[in-house]
């Protein structure tokens, strides 16, 4: 039964990611992978909120936890797209962009998660 919740969340998360990335790419003309970075930052922040809530505020049902974390956020955030964006920047000779993108993706995603958890501690 839990696998069904994960699958449903994953499908929904992937659709959310598609529409958010499409919106960002439509509104922006830069070649930097801003859409993937945004998705991963939002996902990290929401994961922090969920983890903080489950840790400090209350317990949620196992299937709901699986739906939201492994499913929805797993389908929404994307390490494979990050990896592809990094390699494409490298192949284009944009070494500085690739380095900045890596540092921003990892550092800001962790910061976003910590921020979400901190909000839930209050």
Secondary structure by P-SEA (a helix, b strand, c coil): caaaaaaaaaaaaaaaaaaaaaaaaaacccccaaaaaaaaaaaaaaaaaaaaaacccccccaaaaaaccccaaaaaccaaaaaaaaaaaaaacaaaaaaaaaaaaaaaaaaaaaaaaaaaac
